[in-house]
């Protein structure tokens, strides 16, 4: 089974993926693909420079500057997605190709329309308060920054409606690890 892990900013998607990696599971992350592959593509850098003045500095994409530009303008965000998503999707397909079991962190699974790539989808859900706290600790961003990102995402109801399984992540790391074990058991039983 190829399973997508998705959820809002700060929900714990990356932590779920890391727990799966520690269990020896094949994993991929769209965020990592973007940060480590796509942003270094000369064609992509050229497109960003052309479409988002000020986002490329000394030949490299300034991700913070780019975020400031797109998260304040839905049209610009849609343009960025149209440039980045095809490259991320192609790379993700190459990584997952040939595996009978793999897990991919796909933050914009529903918004990008990529559900068709997966056998099942897991929604990592967390309260806004917990997400804001995590994002502040991880990125030094405030509640307003989280709200800006949330405003670009599908509603909780839509995200929930597309899930084959839900992990609630408002507890400790131990609680989350137990939830990941339950998820693995659920999918193992559903294959049987």
Secondary structure as GFF3:
##gff-version 3
##sequence-region A 1 192
A	DSSP	beta_strand	2	6	.	.	.	ID=ss1
A	DSSP	alpha_helix	13	22	.	.	.	ID=ss2
A	DSSP	beta_strand	27	29	.	.	.	ID=ss3
A	DSSP	alpha_helix	30	36	.	.	.	ID=ss4
A	DSSP	three_ten_helix	38	40	.	.	.	ID=ss5
A	DSSP	alpha_helix	42	51	.	.	.	ID=ss6
A	DSSP	beta_strand	56	57	.	.	.	ID=ss7
A	DSSP	beta_strand	60	61	.	.	.	ID=ss8
A	DSSP	alpha_helix	63	70	.	.	.	ID=ss9
A	DSSP	alpha_helix	74	96	.	.	.	ID=ss10
A	DSSP	beta_strand	102	105	.	.	.	ID=ss11
A	DSSP	alpha_helix	109	112	.	.	.	ID=ss12
A	DSSP	three_ten_helix	115	117	.	.	.	ID=ss13
A	DSSP	beta_strand	120	125	.	.	.	ID=ss14
A	DSSP	alpha_helix	128	139	.	.	.	ID=ss15
A	DSSP	alpha_helix	143	151	.	.	.	ID=ss16
A	DSSP	alpha_helix	156	161	.	.	.	ID=ss17
A	DSSP	beta_strand	165	168	.	.	.	ID=ss18
A	DSSP	alpha_helix	173	191	.	.	.	ID=ss19
###
